[in-house]
Amino acid sequence: MPQPWQIICPCIGRIGQARQTASSRSTRREPRQQVARRIVCWITRPLYNATVPKATTRSDTTERKRDVEVDLARSMSGALQTSLLSKFFVFVAMLVLVVSKVSGQGPDLPRLETNQAYVEEVRRPTALAITDPRAVFDFVFAALPERVMVFPTENYFYFSFLHDGVRFAGNIRIEPQESGGQIVHFTYYEDTSEWREDTPEQHVILDGSRGVGVEKLDSFHYRISYNGKRVLFALNDLSHVKPPVDAIAPGERFIGPIFDESGVRFFLLFNPELKVFHYILDETDTVGDQFFSPQATDRILIGKRTGFAFYRDHHHNRKIMIGAHEANMRVNNYFDGPFDQLPDNFIEGEALREAILQVQPNLKGRIDRFGSDPGGELRFTIDPYLPYRQVEDLHPIDRCARSRIRAPSYYACFSRQLEGLPPAVHAIRQPHLKTGIHQKSRKAE
């Protein structure tokens, strides 16, 4: 039966042994919890030793320690009668709680969302001059913390709120310029849905004329000042993110890394021989989704959360995006796919413009190196994936890939260039809006 002091602190009495074996463990890292226990034992050992009278011989010491252990057992079986022992247990309990927090016990629990909170927010009376962009920006900026993280790679900081029972969405976007400068946009609108795709929107440029100061600290940090408040916008630095060797097929060009507003990362590749773009799933980082396969084929994988559809390449260890759900693409929500999150901060030189011009040569002289028109109001759309309504809509892609496994045109199967599928329309989109851009975009002539 273990002694009371062994229950409280298992390594008391083994400290001498620990010293003897310390040299043998000097090159090995101990688990954090074991280190934490040692700290607790070293701190609490004097409290234990304080209860043991000094002895003149080893036998006396053993006998007296045994007596003390019996006394401690009797004390703990009662109601902790002595104040010293009571304080000791309180001290140990508090210390164990602190150590458990510091040492870490794995990932956090999920965050609970309730219908009650949603209903209360929908029904809560609010006052906001919703048609006045200045008033709305006042509200949004005042609600921001001192530092925000901008995850999407086209530098959109998205937000949403409920007002008078209607959900509004919008973004603050820091747009890089070919000259090296930047423009800051503020956009908001009534959120869209399948039953209401066109909604009124407001878009303004944030600059000194509106009392907004923008300071570029470095390539990935901007400080925006307004009404005496300053907010640091930290852009997503993916400078060192590169695709694995087996994620690029021979002849393909890596354009840049993408962080989509869905929370999923991609690699944007271009195949100059077939003149097609591919979005490759970045699995070197947390994917943030789980996948299932339809019964017809295990080559197709569909995200349970995002609805993104991927195809497992027959030749390389990678997943090529082949579809996004049509409903998400129609309303341009977070799950419409990565077409509107190009790797603006990571495009090297003319790589993107040259790729676009190979696909659509008549845009020469009409787009900058980001694929935008000179005024920045319109931008070339890269969406080779299919807007599918049902999982069966993706099956022709699988049949094409299986029939062309050894053919040079194998990768054309993943670019909407299939008979019977909607053609890949290379359109010009409005980059500052997150709503209706597929319907409102005009086809490049």
VOPAGU-2260 file (C-alpha; in pm, 1 decimal, decimal comma):
REM VOPAGU-2260
SITE   aa  ch    i         X         Y         Z
SITE  MET   A    0       0,0       0,0       0,0
SITE  PRO   A    1     151,8     339,1     -95,4
SITE  GLN   A    2     239,3     582,1     179,6
SITE  PRO   A    3      49,1     913,9     199,9
SITE  TRP   A    4     348,6    1115,7      95,5
SITE  GLN   A    5     387,6     889,1    -208,0
SITE  ILE   A    6      31,3     967,7    -314,3
SITE  ILE   A    7      84,2    1340,4    -271,9
SITE  CYS   A    8     420,4    1351,8    -440,4
SITE  PRO   A    9     536,2    1027,5    -600,7
SITE  CYS   A   10     890,9    1139,8    -656,2
SITE  ILE   A   11     969,2    1242,3    -296,0
SITE  GLY   A   12    1218,9     987,4    -174,1
SITE  ARG   A   13    1335,3     929,0    -530,7
SITE  ILE   A   14    1515,0    1258,4    -563,0
SITE  GLY   A   15    1844,7    1093,2    -476,4
SITE  GLN   A   16    1785,9     839,0    -748,4
SITE  ALA   A   17    1701,5    1116,6    -989,3
SITE  ARG   A   18    2036,7    1281,3    -917,9
SITE  GLN   A   19    2220,2     957,1    -987,3
SITE  THR   A   20    2049,9     906,3   -1322,4
SITE  ALA   A   21    2046,3    1272,3   -1427,8
SITE  SER   A   22    2369,1    1240,7   -1622,4
SITE  SER   A   23    2237,5     945,6   -1819,2
SITE  ARG   A   24    1929,2    1148,7   -1917,4
SITE  SER   A   25    2107,3    1472,6   -1996,4
SITE  THR   A   26    2081,0    1413,8   -2367,4
SITE  ARG   A   27    1717,1    1313,7   -2354,1
SITE  ARG   A   28    1428,0    1553,9   -2314,1
SITE  GLU   A   29    1178,6    1461,0   -2039,0
SITE  PRO   A   30     804,3    1493,2   -2099,9
SITE  ARG   A   31     662,1    1824,1   -1981,9
SITE  GLN   A   32     431,2    1655,6   -1731,0
SITE  GLN   A   33     723,3    1466,6   -1572,4
SITE  VAL   A   34     923,1    1786,7   -1545,6
SITE  ALA   A   35     620,9    1956,1   -1390,1
SITE  ARG   A   36     591,2    1679,8   -1130,3
SITE  ARG   A   37     958,0    1718,6   -1040,7
SITE  ILE   A   38     906,2    2089,8    -984,2
SITE  VAL   A   39     611,9    2018,0    -754,7
SITE  CYS   A   40     817,2    1762,7    -560,2
SITE  TRP   A   41    1118,3    1989,7    -514,2
SITE  ILE   A   42     895,5    2270,5    -390,3
SITE  THR   A   43     690,7    2056,3    -152,4
SITE  ARG   A   44     975,6    1843,1     -17,0
SITE  PRO   A   45    1066,1    2093,4     259,0
SITE  LEU   A   46     707,5    2075,1     388,6
SITE  TYR   A   47     740,9    1698,8     420,2
SITE  ASN   A   48    1088,0    1713,2     573,6
SITE  ALA   A   49     970,1    1973,4     823,8
SITE  THR   A   50     751,6    1708,3     986,8
SITE  VAL   A   51    1043,8    1461,3    1029,1
SITE  PRO   A   52    1259,4    1512,5    1346,3
SITE  LYS   A   53    1633,7    1494,1    1304,7
SITE  ALA   A   54    1795,2    1160,6    1399,1
SITE  THR   A   55    2141,1    1059,0    1496,1
SITE  THR   A   56    2148,3     722,7    1316,6
SITE  ARG   A   57    2008,0     578,6     998,9
SITE  SER   A   58    1787,6     334,8    1191,5
SITE  ASP   A   59    1649,6     621,2    1400,6
SITE  THR   A   60    1573,3     816,0    1083,1
SITE  THR   A   61    1391,4     522,3     928,3
SITE  GLU   A   62    1190,9     457,1    1243,0
SITE  ARG   A   63    1092,9     818,9    1288,2
SITE  LYS   A   64     995,0     862,8     921,3
SITE  ARG   A   65     776,0     555,9     951,1
SITE  ASP   A   66     606,9     709,9    1254,9
SITE  VAL   A   67     550,1    1035,6    1068,7
SITE  GLU   A   68     401,1     852,1     770,6
SITE  VAL   A   69     155,7     677,2    1001,6
SITE  ASP   A   70      61,8    1011,1    1154,3
SITE  LEU   A   71      11,9    1164,2     810,9
SITE  ALA   A   72    -210,4     874,9     708,6
SITE  ARG   A   73    -423,9     922,0    1015,7
SITE  SER   A   74    -446,5    1296,1     950,6
SITE  MET   A   75    -557,9    1251,7     591,1
SITE  SER   A   76    -815,9     990,5     683,0
SITE  GLY   A   77    -977,8    1244,7     913,2
SITE  ALA   A   78   -1059,1    1605,1     835,5
SITE  LEU   A   79    -704,8    1747,2     796,1
SITE  GLN   A   80    -690,1    1856,0    1156,7
SITE  THR   A   81    -362,6    2047,0    1149,0
SITE  SER   A   82    -346,0    2382,5     976,6
SITE  LEU   A   83      -5,2    2306,2     831,2
SITE  LEU   A   84    -131,7    1999,0     649,9
SITE  SER   A   85    -443,2    2185,3     532,9
SITE  LYS   A   86    -229,9    2461,1     385,2
SITE  PHE   A   87      -5,8    2198,0     231,9
SITE  PHE   A   88    -294,1    2032,9      44,9
SITE  VAL   A   89    -431,3    2369,3     -70,9
SITE  PHE   A   90     -85,8    2466,7    -193,4
SITE  VAL   A   91     -39,9    2138,9    -382,0
SITE  ALA   A   92    -387,4    2158,4    -539,7
SITE  MET   A   93    -330,6    2512,8    -661,5
SITE  LEU   A   94      12,7    2428,3    -792,4
SITE  VAL   A   95    -114,5    2123,0    -980,7
SITE  LEU   A   96    -382,3    2338,6   -1146,9
SITE  VAL   A   97    -122,5    2592,5   -1256,4
SITE  VAL   A   98     115,7    2324,8   -1384,1
SITE  SER   A   99    -162,4    2155,2   -1580,1
SITE  LYS   A  100    -242,2    2485,0   -1750,2
SITE  VAL   A  101     122,3    2554,0   -1833,8
SITE  SER   A  102     212,3    2204,5   -1948,6
SITE  GLY   A  103     -90,3    2184,0   -2180,8
SITE  GLN   A  104    -327,7    1892,1   -2203,0
SITE  GLY   A  105    -400,2    1882,4   -2577,4
SITE  PRO   A  106    -629,1    2087,4   -2802,6
SITE  ASP   A  107    -910,9    2302,9   -2671,9
SITE  LEU   A  108   -1270,3    2188,2   -2667,6
SITE  PRO   A  109   -1500,0    2298,7   -2953,3
SITE  ARG   A  110   -1676,5    2632,8   -2924,6
SITE  LEU   A  111   -2048,6    2589,1   -2862,7
SITE  GLU   A  112   -2293,9    2791,7   -3071,7
SITE  THR   A  113   -2659,3    2804,3   -2973,3
SITE  ASN   A  114   -2980,8    2890,4   -3148,8
SITE  GLN   A  115   -3067,7    3102,4   -2847,7
SITE  ALA   A  116   -2777,8    3338,2   -2915,2
SITE  TYR   A  117   -2871,7    3360,4   -3284,0
SITE  VAL   A  118   -3238,7    3432,2   -3214,4
SITE  GLU   A  119   -3155,9    3694,9   -2952,6
SITE  GLU   A  120   -2921,1    3869,0   -3196,6
SITE  VAL   A  121   -3177,3    3861,2   -3478,7
SITE  ARG   A  122   -3443,9    4012,3   -3255,0
SITE  ARG   A  123   -3220,1    4262,7   -3078,5
SITE  PRO   A  124   -3309,5    4624,7   -3172,1
SITE  THR   A  125   -3014,5    4803,0   -3337,5
SITE  ALA   A  126   -2951,6    5158,3   -3453,8
SITE  LEU   A  127   -2724,3    5216,5   -3753,6
SITE  ALA   A  128   -2746,3    5444,5   -4057,4
SITE  ILE   A  129   -2700,9    5147,7   -4286,4
SITE  THR   A  130   -2710,3    5347,9   -4610,6
SITE  ASP   A  131   -2427,6    5578,0   -4495,8
SITE  PRO   A  132   -2085,5    5417,6   -4566,1
SITE  ARG   A  133   -1914,5    5651,8   -4319,9
SITE  ALA   A  134   -2149,2    5551,5   -4036,4
SITE  VAL   A  135   -2107,5    5183,3   -4115,4
SITE  PHE   A  136   -1728,0    5215,9   -4128,1
SITE  ASP   A  137   -1739,2    5400,4   -3793,3
SITE  PHE   A  138   -1924,4    5101,4   -3647,7
SITE  VAL   A  139   -1700,7    4834,9   -3804,4
SITE  PHE   A  140   -1368,8    5001,5   -3723,1
SITE  ALA   A  141   -1469,3    5078,8   -3364,6
SITE  ALA   A  142   -1554,3    4711,4   -3311,9
SITE  LEU   A  143   -1212,0    4584,3   -3426,7
SITE  PRO   A  144    -936,8    4486,6   -3181,2
SITE  GLU   A  145    -598,3    4657,0   -3196,2
SITE  ARG   A  146    -461,7    4381,3   -3420,3
SITE  VAL   A  147    -640,5    4169,7   -3680,0
SITE  MET   A  148    -521,0    3881,8   -3895,7
SITE  VAL   A  149    -605,6    3889,7   -4265,9
SITE  PHE   A  150    -596,8    3525,2   -4376,9
SITE  PRO   A  151    -714,1    3536,8   -4744,6
SITE  THR   A  152    -432,3    3600,6   -4992,4
SITE  GLU   A  153    -612,8    3875,0   -5184,7
SITE  ASN   A  154    -598,5    4063,1   -4851,3
SITE  TYR   A  155    -970,4    4070,6   -4772,6
SITE  PHE   A  156   -1064,7    4116,8   -4407,1
SITE  TYR   A  157   -1423,7    3989,6   -4404,7
SITE  PHE   A  158   -1690,5    4080,4   -4152,3
SITE  SER   A  159   -2065,7    4040,9   -4106,4
SITE  PHE   A  160   -2337,2    4164,4   -3872,7
SITE  LEU   A  161   -2713,0    4152,7   -3823,5
SITE  HIS   A  162   -2917,7    4470,9   -3841,3
SITE  ASP   A  163   -3298,2    4492,1   -3828,4
SITE  GLY   A  164   -3325,6    4118,9   -3888,1
SITE  VAL   A  165   -3105,1    4128,0   -4201,3
SITE  ARG   A  166   -2753,3    3990,2   -4231,3
SITE  PHE   A  167   -2497,3    4226,3   -4382,7
SITE  ALA   A  168   -2151,7    4124,4   -4501,3
SITE  GLY   A  169   -1850,8    4313,5   -4624,2
SITE  ASN   A  170   -1475,0    4349,6   -4623,5
SITE  ILE   A  171   -1181,6    4581,8   -4578,5
SITE  ARG   A  172    -929,8    4507,0   -4849,7
SITE  ILE   A  173    -568,1    4618,5   -4883,4
SITE  GLU   A  174    -498,7    4601,6   -5256,5
SITE  PRO   A  175    -135,6    4606,3   -5371,1
SITE  GLN   A  176     -53,7    4823,0   -5672,1
SITE  GLU   A  177     187,2    4753,6   -5955,2
SITE  SER   A  178     369,6    5071,2   -5851,7
SITE  GLY   A  179     438,0    4925,5   -5506,8
SITE  GLY   A  180     171,5    5126,8   -5324,8
SITE  GLN   A  181    -165,2    5013,1   -5201,0
SITE  ILE   A  182    -533,3    5110,9   -5202,0
SITE  VAL   A  183    -763,6    5031,8   -4911,0
SITE  HIS   A  184   -1125,1    4947,3   -4997,1
SITE  PHE   A  185   -1433,2    4928,8   -4775,9
SITE  THR   A  186   -1734,1    4734,0   -4906,3
SITE  TYR   A  187   -2056,3    4613,3   -4746,8
SITE  TYR   A  188   -2390,5    4483,5   -4870,7
SITE  GLU   A  189   -2697,1    4285,5   -4776,1
SITE  ASP   A  190   -2586,7    3925,1   -4779,2
SITE  THR   A  191   -2692,8    3720,2   -5078,9
SITE  SER   A  192   -2876,7    3390,6   -5104,7
SITE  GLU   A  193   -3010,2    3163,4   -5374,8
SITE  TRP   A  194   -3348,7    3333,3   -5352,1
SITE  ARG   A  195   -3192,5    3683,2   -5358,7
SITE  GLU   A  196   -2873,5    3705,3   -5558,8
SITE  ASP   A  197   -2869,5    4079,4   -5632,0
SITE  THR   A  198   -2852,6    4307,1   -5329,8
SITE  PRO   A  199   -2753,7    4674,4   -5289,9
SITE  GLU   A  200   -2389,9    4734,2   -5202,4
SITE  GLN   A  201   -2168,6    5023,2   -5094,1
SITE  HIS   A  202   -1801,9    5062,2   -5186,2
SITE  VAL   A  203   -1564,7    5344,1   -5090,8
SITE  ILE   A  204   -1190,7    5406,4   -5096,4
SITE  LEU   A  205   -1040,7    5466,3   -4752,1
SITE  ASP   A  206    -788,3    5750,9   -4764,4
SITE  GLY   A  207    -706,6    6088,3   -4612,3
SITE  SER   A  208   -1012,6    6250,2   -4767,5
SITE  ARG   A  209   -1224,1    6037,3   -4535,0
SITE  GLY   A  210   -1002,2    6088,9   -4234,9
SITE  VAL   A  211    -838,4    5748,7   -4271,9
SITE  GLY   A  212    -462,2    5709,9   -4244,2
SITE  VAL   A  213    -282,6    5408,5   -4393,1
SITE  GLU   A  214      77,7    5332,0   -4300,3
SITE  LYS   A  215     274,4    5047,3   -4455,7
SITE  LEU   A  216     510,9    4906,9   -4194,0
SITE  ASP   A  217     643,6    4626,2   -4412,9
SITE  SER   A  218     516,7    4393,1   -4683,4
SITE  PHE   A  219     278,9    4216,8   -4448,0
SITE  HIS   A  220     183,0    4477,9   -4187,7
SITE  TYR   A  221     -30,3    4788,8   -4233,0
SITE  ARG   A  222    -154,7    5029,3   -3968,3
SITE  ILE   A  223    -490,0    5198,3   -4035,1
SITE  SER   A  224    -581,5    5500,9   -3824,1
SITE  TYR   A  225    -924,2    5655,8   -3784,9
SITE  ASN   A  226   -1095,8    5869,8   -3520,3
SITE  GLY   A  227    -800,2    5842,2   -3285,6
SITE  LYS   A  228    -787,6    5462,5   -3305,3
SITE  ARG   A  229    -517,6    5256,2   -3473,9
SITE  VAL   A  230    -555,0    4897,0   -3591,6
SITE  LEU   A  231    -270,2    4679,7   -3715,4
SITE  PHE   A  232    -366,3    4463,6   -4015,5
SITE  ALA   A  233    -134,2    4161,0   -4037,4
SITE  LEU   A  234    -141,1    4000,3   -4381,2
SITE  ASN   A  235     -85,7    3627,8   -4421,7
SITE  ASP   A  236     284,1    3569,5   -4488,4
SITE  LEU   A  237     314,8    3255,7   -4700,2
SITE  SER   A  238     646,6    3357,1   -4854,5
SITE  HIS   A  239     814,1    3028,8   -4766,4
SITE  VAL   A  240     522,1    2802,0   -4858,7
SITE  LYS   A  241     611,8    2586,1   -5157,5
SITE  PRO   A  242     442,6    2274,2   -5295,7
SITE  PRO   A  243     609,1    1936,4   -5234,4
SITE  VAL   A  244     806,2    1798,4   -5525,4
SITE  ASP   A  245     545,5    1529,8   -5597,8
SITE  ALA   A  246     266,5    1789,6   -5611,6
SITE  ILE   A  247     391,7    1940,6   -5940,2
SITE  ALA   A  248     374,4    1753,4   -6269,4
SITE  PRO   A  249     654,2    1791,3   -6525,2
SITE  GLY   A  250     621,9    2118,1   -6717,3
SITE  GLU   A  251     382,7    2282,7   -6471,6
SITE  ARG   A  252     462,0    2623,1   -6322,6
SITE  PHE   A  253     399,1    2722,7   -5964,4
SITE  ILE   A  254     228,3    3064,6   -5957,2
SITE  GLY   A  255     192,9    3098,7   -5579,7
SITE  PRO   A  256      31,2    2981,0   -5255,4
SITE  ILE   A  257    -333,5    3061,5   -5180,4
SITE  PHE   A  258    -519,7    3090,7   -4851,5
SITE  ASP   A  259    -891,6    3083,9   -4925,8
SITE  GLU   A  260   -1151,3    3254,3   -4704,7
SITE  SER   A  261   -1293,2    2906,3   -4640,3
SITE  GLY   A  262    -980,6    2833,5   -4436,7
SITE  VAL   A  263    -838,4    2593,2   -4697,4
SITE  ARG   A  264    -495,3    2642,1   -4857,5
SITE  PHE   A  265    -406,2    2575,6   -5220,7
SITE  PHE   A  266    -117,9    2586,3   -5466,1
SITE  LEU   A  267    -198,0    2764,8   -5794,1
SITE  LEU   A  268     -28,6    2587,9   -6087,4
SITE  PHE   A  269     -28,1    2651,0   -6461,9
SITE  ASN   A  270      17,8    2393,4   -6736,3
SITE  PRO   A  271     155,2    2585,5   -7038,9
SITE  GLU   A  272     126,6    2289,6   -7275,4
SITE  LEU   A  273    -246,9    2244,0   -7216,3
SITE  LYS   A  274    -301,6    2610,4   -7119,2
SITE  VAL   A  275    -494,9    2521,7   -6804,2
SITE  PHE   A  276    -476,0    2629,2   -6440,5
SITE  HIS   A  277    -504,8    2392,8   -6142,7
SITE  TYR   A  278    -576,2    2452,6   -5775,9
SITE  ILE   A  279    -392,7    2184,2   -5577,3
SITE  LEU   A  280    -492,8    2115,7   -5217,1
SITE  ASP   A  281    -213,4    2214,6   -4977,8
SITE  GLU   A  282    -183,7    1923,7   -4735,3
SITE  THR   A  283     138,0    2045,7   -4576,1
SITE  ASP   A  284     -78,6    2244,2   -4333,5
SITE  THR   A  285    -405,7    2188,3   -4147,0
SITE  VAL   A  286    -672,4    2122,7   -4411,8
SITE  GLY   A  287    -968,7    2217,0   -4192,5
SITE  ASP   A  288   -1211,7    1976,1   -4356,3
SITE  GLN   A  289   -1295,7    1607,5   -4383,0
SITE  PHE   A  290   -1377,4    1425,6   -4704,5
SITE  PHE   A  291   -1605,9    1154,9   -4833,1
SITE  SER   A  292   -1615,6     972,9   -5166,9
SITE  PRO   A  293   -1924,3     891,3   -5373,9
SITE  GLN   A  294   -2004,5     523,7   -5419,8
SITE  ALA   A  295   -1915,6     532,5   -5787,8
SITE  THR   A  296   -1544,8     615,1   -5736,8
SITE  ASP   A  297   -1292,9     664,5   -5461,3
SITE  ARG   A  298   -1093,9     905,6   -5680,5
SITE  ILE   A  299   -1335,1    1191,2   -5608,4
SITE  LEU   A  300   -1324,7    1346,2   -5262,4
SITE  ILE   A  301   -1579,2    1602,3   -5140,2
SITE  GLY   A  302   -1539,1    1826,0   -4837,1
SITE  LYS   A  303   -1805,0    1773,5   -4571,0
SITE  ARG   A  304   -1782,3    2137,8   -4461,5
SITE  THR   A  305   -1683,9    2326,7   -4775,2
SITE  GLY   A  306   -1833,6    2113,3   -5053,5
SITE  PHE   A  307   -1503,5    2146,6   -5242,7
SITE  ALA   A  308   -1452,8    1850,6   -5475,6
SITE  PHE   A  309   -1105,6    1711,6   -5547,0
SITE  TYR   A  310    -964,1    1441,9   -5768,6
SITE  ARG   A  311    -681,9    1214,1   -5657,2
SITE  ASP   A  312    -425,2    1233,3   -5934,3
SITE  HIS   A  313    -330,7     896,9   -6087,8
SITE  HIS   A  314      29,2    1006,4   -6143,1
SITE  HIS   A  315     122,1    1232,1   -5850,6
SITE  ASN   A  316      51,8    1244,1   -5480,6
SITE  ARG   A  317    -187,0    1538,8   -5493,3
SITE  LYS   A  318    -553,1    1636,2   -5502,2
SITE  ILE   A  319    -672,6    1863,2   -5783,7
SITE  MET   A  320    -978,9    2079,1   -5721,8
SITE  ILE   A  321   -1251,4    1988,5   -5970,1
SITE  GLY   A  322   -1565,5    2145,2   -5826,6
SITE  ALA   A  323   -1744,3    2378,8   -5588,7
SITE  HIS   A  324   -2113,3    2355,3   -5514,9
SITE  GLU   A  325   -2315,5    2566,2   -5758,1
SITE  ALA   A  326   -2523,8    2728,7   -5484,6
SITE  ASN   A  327   -2207,8    2862,2   -5318,1
SITE  MET   A  328   -2068,6    2990,3   -5646,0
SITE  ARG   A  329   -2394,1    3165,5   -5734,9
SITE  VAL   A  330   -2402,6    3369,5   -5415,3
SITE  ASN   A  331   -2024,0    3399,8   -5378,0
SITE  ASN   A  332   -1998,8    3296,8   -5016,0
SITE  TYR   A  333   -1693,4    3159,9   -4834,6
SITE  PHE   A  334   -1725,6    2828,2   -5019,5
SITE  ASP   A  335   -1728,4    2947,8   -5380,6
SITE  GLY   A  336   -1370,2    2830,1   -5430,5
SITE  PRO   A  337   -1030,1    3001,9   -5450,3
SITE  PHE   A  338   -1086,4    3195,4   -5776,0
SITE  ASP   A  339   -1110,6    3521,0   -5577,5
SITE  GLN   A  340    -806,5    3466,6   -5354,2
SITE  LEU   A  341    -513,3    3474,7   -5595,6
SITE  PRO   A  342    -161,5    3489,1   -5443,4
SITE  ASP   A  343    -119,5    3865,7   -5484,8
SITE  ASN   A  344     164,9    3904,8   -5234,2
SITE  PHE   A  345     363,9    3611,9   -5372,8
SITE  ILE   A  346     345,7    3646,9   -5751,7
SITE  GLU   A  347     697,2    3666,8   -5890,9
SITE  GLY   A  348     736,6    3917,9   -6170,3
SITE  GLU   A  349     519,0    3850,2   -6474,5
SITE  ALA   A  350     437,6    3486,0   -6395,7
SITE  LEU   A  351      61,1    3534,2   -6363,1
SITE  ARG   A  352      14,8    3779,5   -6649,9
SITE  GLU   A  353     216,1    3558,3   -6885,7
SITE  ALA   A  354       4,1    3256,6   -6793,6
SITE  ILE   A  355    -320,7    3448,6   -6847,5
SITE  LEU   A  356    -205,1    3577,3   -7185,0
SITE  GLN   A  357    -128,8    3223,0   -7298,1
SITE  VAL   A  358    -490,7    3134,9   -7222,6
SITE  GLN   A  359    -639,8    3455,6   -7361,2
SITE  PRO   A  360    -390,3    3646,3   -7581,4
SITE  ASN   A  361    -639,0    3925,2   -7666,4
SITE  LEU   A  362    -594,8    4065,5   -7312,3
SITE  LYS   A  363    -242,1    4180,6   -7395,5
SITE  GLY   A  364    -202,2    4543,1   -7296,2
SITE  ARG   A  365    -528,3    4536,3   -7099,8
SITE  ILE   A  366    -421,2    4374,7   -6770,3
SITE  ASP   A  367    -145,3    4433,1   -6518,3
SITE  ARG   A  368      71,0    4164,6   -6362,0
SITE  PHE   A  369    -210,6    4080,5   -6117,8
SITE  GLY   A  370    -457,1    4015,7   -6400,2
SITE  SER   A  371    -649,3    4339,0   -6334,3
SITE  ASP   A  372    -741,6    4618,4   -6571,8
SITE  PRO   A  373    -538,9    4942,3   -6528,8
SITE  GLY   A  374    -803,7    5094,9   -6304,2
SITE  GLY   A  375    -818,3    4790,5   -6078,7
SITE  GLU   A  376   -1196,6    4767,0   -6109,0
SITE  LEU   A  377   -1203,2    4440,3   -6303,5
SITE  ARG   A  378    -996,4    4123,8   -6280,5
SITE  PHE   A  379    -946,1    3806,6   -6482,6
SITE  THR   A  380   -1121,8    3505,2   -6332,3
SITE  ILE   A  381    -938,8    3175,2   -6288,0
SITE  ASP   A  382   -1201,9    2914,0   -6205,8
SITE  PRO   A  383   -1127,1    2586,9   -6388,5
SITE  TYR   A  384   -1339,2    2387,3   -6144,5
SITE  LEU   A  385   -1698,2    2283,3   -6210,3
SITE  PRO   A  386   -2003,4    2436,4   -6037,6
SITE  TYR   A  387   -2176,2    2108,8   -5952,6
SITE  ARG   A  388   -2527,9    2065,9   -5817,1
SITE  GLN   A  389   -2520,6    1694,7   -5744,0
SITE  VAL   A  390   -2228,7    1460,9   -5682,8
SITE  GLU   A  391   -2317,7    1277,6   -6005,7
SITE  ASP   A  392   -2225,9    1593,9   -6198,5
SITE  LEU   A  393   -1860,2    1516,6   -6119,4
SITE  HIS   A  394   -1861,9    1162,6   -6261,5
SITE  PRO   A  395   -1774,2    1267,3   -6620,7
SITE  ILE   A  396   -1447,1    1406,2   -6487,6
SITE  ASP   A  397   -1361,8    1068,3   -6339,7
SITE  ARG   A  398   -1452,4     887,8   -6664,0
SITE  CYS   A  399   -1237,2    1129,4   -6862,5
SITE  ALA   A  400    -937,9    1086,0   -6632,8
SITE  ARG   A  401    -959,3     706,4   -6637,5
SITE  SER   A  402    -981,3     702,5   -7017,2
SITE  ARG   A  403    -680,3     933,2   -7054,9
SITE  ILE   A  404    -449,5     801,3   -6784,8
SITE  ARG   A  405    -161,8     760,3   -7031,5
SITE  ALA   A  406    -262,0    1041,8   -7266,8
SITE  PRO   A  407     -89,5    1382,8   -7280,7
SITE  SER   A  408    -430,0    1546,3   -7239,5
SITE  TYR   A  409    -494,4    1377,5   -6903,4
SITE  TYR   A  410    -486,3    1703,9   -6705,8
SITE  ALA   A  411    -728,1    1874,5   -6943,7
SITE  CYS   A  412    -996,6    1660,2   -6777,5
SITE  PHE   A  413    -979,4    1887,7   -6472,6
SITE  SER   A  414   -1031,3    2220,4   -6647,3
SITE  ARG   A  415   -1398,8    2213,6   -6757,0
SITE  GLN   A  416   -1291,9    2142,7   -7113,9
SITE  LEU   A  417   -1509,2    1834,8   -7142,6
SITE  GLU   A  418   -1786,9    1764,3   -7388,7
SITE  GLY   A  419   -2122,6    1796,0   -7216,5
SITE  LEU   A  420   -1995,5    2019,4   -6937,7
SITE  PRO   A  421   -2034,2    2397,5   -6910,2
SITE  PRO   A  422   -1740,6    2564,6   -7087,6
SITE  ALA   A  423   -1473,0    2742,6   -6888,4
SITE  VAL   A  424   -1568,4    3106,0   -6940,7
SITE  HIS   A  425   -1270,3    3327,2   -6869,3
SITE  ALA   A  426   -1445,1    3633,1   -6736,0
SITE  ILE   A  427   -1350,0    3962,8   -6582,5
SITE  ARG   A  428   -1468,4    4002,9   -6223,5
SITE  GLN   A  429   -1505,3    4292,6   -5984,1
SITE  PRO   A  430   -1237,3    4216,5   -5722,6
SITE  HIS   A  431   -1367,4    4437,6   -5440,7
SITE  LEU   A  432   -1711,5    4278,7   -5415,9
SITE  LYS   A  433   -1788,2    3943,5   -5256,9
SITE  THR   A  434   -2132,8    3923,1   -5406,4
SITE  GLY   A  435   -2283,1    3864,1   -5747,7
SITE  ILE   A  436   -1956,4    3879,2   -5938,2
SITE  HIS   A  437   -2032,0    3576,4   -6151,8
SITE  GLN   A  438   -2360,5    3727,2   -6265,5
SITE  LYS   A  439   -2232,4    4082,5   -6296,1
SITE  SER   A  440   -1900,5    4004,7   -6461,7
SITE  ARG   A  441   -1875,5    4066,3   -6832,1
SITE  LYS   A  442   -1702,8    3836,1   -7071,4
SITE  ALA   A  443   -1370,4    3966,0   -7202,2
SITE  GLU   A  444   -1386,8    4044,2   -7568,5
